[in-house]
Amino acid sequence: MGHPSIQQQITFFYTSDLARTAAFYEDVLGLPVS
């Protein structure tokens, strides 16, 4: 029997400047920030 496949993942990152970090993820990486 094999290992179950991973369907989802949550990753947490610490930041001291939330606005700047959110802008990076949205504007540079093109990822949605919720």
N, C-alpha and C positions, 0 to 999 in steps of 0.2 A: 504494500500500500504506500503511495507517495504522499508527500506533504501537501496540505491544502494550499490552494493558490491565494495570494494576497489580492483582495478586491479594493481596498481603500487604505489610505495612510494619512495621518495627521502629524505635522511637524511644527514645533514651536521654536521661534527664534527670539532671543532677547534683543531689545533695542532701547537706546536712551533717547532717540529722536523719532517718535512714531510718524510724524508728518513727513519727514524726509525719507524714511524707510518705505512708507506707503507710496510715495511718489516714485521711488525707484522701482518698486515691484509693478506699479501700474504703467509708468511712462517708458521705462527702459526694457523691462522684461515682458510687458504686455499682459500681465496676469491680473485677474480681477481680485480686488481687495474688498472683503466684506466685514 
